[in-house]
């Protein structure tokens, strides 16, 4: 994975540096209607170049997800993931502790299009958004 510095770190969009990462993902069908996904990885971020430069450290992440098909057009989705902190030790628990996220949602299939909605909660109240709503649309050609 390569993340290019295209955001604006002064406004909180990206860190202003090149990030490199490596991850492994495994998918396994465990029954006719169930599929499990697992991933492990690491990211070597560049420095955070905002109001002042902060040297970020390598962080690790992993997750387990489950998709349960309900008929031919809908699936329930669930995922739990964790990530270590990229920040140097601050003494602030919400910045230093790992992030633990629980996501629950669904995916609707229509011809070659996919609509997905998920809600994510930060279970560990660490330095990530406390609550996330995600909507995505995918189209295959």
Residue pairs with C-beta under 8 A, 6 or more apart in sequence:
1 19
1 20
1 21
1 22
1 23
1 41
1 43
2 18
2 19
2 20
2 21
3 14
3 18
3 19
3 20
3 21
4 18
5 14
5 15
5 16
5 17
5 18
5 46
6 14
7 13
7 14
7 15
7 16
8 14
8 16
9 15
9 16
9 48
9 49
9 50
10 50
10 51
12 50
15 45
15 46
15 47
15 48
15 49
15 50
15 56
16 46
16 47
16 48
16 49
16 50
17 45
17 46
17 47
17 48
17 49
18 46
19 43
19 44
19 45
19 46
20 43
20 44
21 41
21 42
21 43
21 44
22 41
22 42
23 39
23 40
23 41
23 42
23 61
24 39
24 40
24 41
25 37
25 38
25 39
26 37
26 38
26 39
27 35
27 36
27 37
28 35
28 36
28 37
29 35
30 36
32 69
33 68
33 69
33 70
34 66
34 67
34 68
34 69
35 66
35 67
35 69
36 64
36 65
36 66
36 67
37 63
37 64
37 65
37 66
37 67
37 79
38 62
38 63
38 64
38 65
39 61
39 62
39 63
40 60
40 61
40 62
41 60
41 61
41 62
42 58
42 59
42 60
42 61
43 58
43 59
43 61
43 86
44 58
45 56
45 57
45 58
45 59
45 86
46 56
47 53
47 54
47 55
47 56
48 54
48 55
48 56
54 87
54 88
55 88
56 86
56 87
56 88
57 85
57 86
57 87
57 88
58 86
59 83
59 84
59 85
59 86
60 83
60 84
61 81
61 82
61 83
61 84
62 81
62 82
63 79
63 80
63 81
63 82
64 79
64 80
64 81
65 77
65 78
65 79
65 80
65 103
66 77
66 78
66 79
67 75
67 76
67 77
67 107
68 75
68 76
69 75
70 76
72 109
73 108
73 109
73 110
74 106
74 107
74 108
74 109
75 106
75 107
75 109
76 104
76 105
76 106
77 103
77 104
77 105
77 106
77 107
77 116
77 118
78 102
78 103
78 104
78 105
79 101
79 102
79 103
80 100
80 101
80 102
80 103
81 100
81 101
81 103
82 98
82 99
82 100
82 101
83 98
83 99
83 128
84 98
85 95
85 96
85 97
85 98
85 99
85 126
85 127
87 95
87 96
87 127
89 96
90 96
93 126
94 125
94 126
94 127
95 126
95 127
97 124
97 126
98 124
98 126
99 122
99 124
99 126
99 127
99 128
100 122
100 123
100 124
100 126
101 120
101 121
101 122
101 123
101 128
101 132
102 120
102 121
102 123
103 118
103 119
103 120
103 132
103 134
104 118
104 119
105 116
105 117
105 118
105 119
105 134
106 116
106 117
106 118
107 114
107 115
107 116
108 114
108 115
108 116
112 139
112 140
112 141
113 137
113 138
113 139
113 140
114 136
114 137
114 138
114 139
114 140
115 135
115 136
115 137
116 134
116 135
116 136
116 137
116 138
117 133
117 134
117 135
118 133
118 134
119 131
119 132
119 133
119 134
120 131
120 132
120 133
120 134
121 130
121 131
122 128
122 129
122 130
122 131
